[in-house]
Amino acid sequence: MSPQEDSPYDVAIVGAGVAGSTLGAILARHGLAVLILDAGTHPRFVLGESVIPYASVMMKVLAERYDVPELAALSNFRDTTERVSTMCGQKQNFGFVYHRHDRRPAPELANQIVLPTWFRNESHWFRQDIDAYLFTTAVRYGATHRLNTRVADIQIDAADGVTLESTTGQRFRARYLVDASGFNSLVAERFGLREQPTRARTHSRTLFTHMVGVAPFDEVSDLRYGQPNPWHNGTLHHVFEGGWLWVIPFDNHDRSRNPLCSVGLTLLDRTDPEQRPAPEREFEDFLRRFPAVARQFRDARTVRPWVSTGRLQNSVSRTVGDRYCLTATAAGTVDALFSRGIANSFEIVNALARRIIDAASENDWATPRFADIDSMQQRLFDAHDDLVYASYVAFRDYELWNAMIRVWDTYSFYAAASLEHTLGKYVISRDDSLFRGREGGDSALARGLRELLVTARTICGAVERGELDAGVAAGKLIDHLNAERFWPDYMPHGTPEIKFFDMNQELAMRVMHWSRTEAPHRIRESFA
């Protein structure tokens, strides 16, 4: 039975999106009294549709570690389509096609990372179905919900807990508050946590919608790029100086029942929002500038109004305080490039859930036990910003962008592969310290990957300031990757002429053997 409104919940979660609902499901599964509040309801239109390997592995981690098998259904495309929704698309690759204004595209200016579908196929999440699935999972495990309930006031007593009051005067009490509500976080506003201006170096905005009639780029392009996997089978990025366009199809497999395609144009822009054209007009202007892209949208029609944002980036000075924690987009936002937002959110859910369960068991909600969650979130934000900032600078020159893709893939591969390795060890030993040991981000490999991003940010920053030629910068990035021996010599990351990466099963086995035997110590110890 749910507690009465005047009885305290263990945890109140503001925000019924993927982070809030996943956390709510885990906590309710472990017997905590959970309240989920949200100003909206389900279904809803939400960004964050392209799933990356790290997010998929983390869903398996959450399912195994916290005994919530429903989460495992979201760890791969097959189970998602069979057990959750036939409205999701498949993701077999990350595709990047580079465009220059007033110049014909060239087949050599394209990159593709083919994902190891022999191991796991990733997904394009149709978020209204995914979010609803996670929310109902939380409710099925016993979480109480109050949708269409906007929180208007928060009172926090460090010794006693949290009192929330809605715009209609309802009051709710909880021992702990998790704010996963988004950019307009009331906690951030109430306690003056929002950094003004944000410390993020990235400065972008976006306009996005869902469309029907978006043609596969493979069918309309007059060039043959020679990539190993169809562009339409994955997430396609049209990249150009000053921004990028995402194309995320939900209809790219035979079992799909969804004709829609997610489309979003993200731009570096510091102009006054009042001076910008309507998003429909802005998108049409973009297509006129890039006719090779326009072919894909010749018969496309929107099925919902465009959404046009201001600056995407926001950050907070701290994410943890007495009796509260901010997470997901309430704790900070960078950019949709490389689709890291959901993965970062799940990483925090994994660490935060264990601390909340332990706090409830011991009736000890002291702030210090949550302090390292803040360190994790700030570290993830800064690494994400380093990666995206450097990439936007690299968009101005294909040679530099070609080098940055290798930096990103190195960071992405080792983050996911090392987590997969940890999960494998946990399944055998059930030793929870394996996950706790990762949370500090202080392994030699984790430090090396962050240093790689700092190096990329520093080099690209010099390009942005006009202190370094883009071609020279590209060479420096490649030289750094090679000098640090992130990859064996037979992998393509140190060879700029190789634009397409397809890690088949045989190659993957070779790399994993190398990572345990011949790789630098920082890599070997992470796969021991």
Helices and strands as residue ranges (DSSP letters): E 9-14, H 18-29, E 34-37, H 53-66, G 69-74, H 77-83, E 89-91, E 93-98, E 110-114, E 122-124, H 127-140, E 144-146, E 151-157, E 161-166, E 171-179, H 186-190, E 204-212, H 217-220, G 231-233, E 235-240, E 243-249, E 261-268, G 273-275, H 279-289, H 291-294, G 295-297, E 301-302, E 307-308, E 314-315, E 320-321, E 324-326, G 328-330, E 332-333, G 337-339, H 341-362, G 367-370, H 371-394, H 398-429, H 433-436, H 444-464, H 470-483, G 492-494, E 500-502, H 505-517, H 521-524, G 525-527
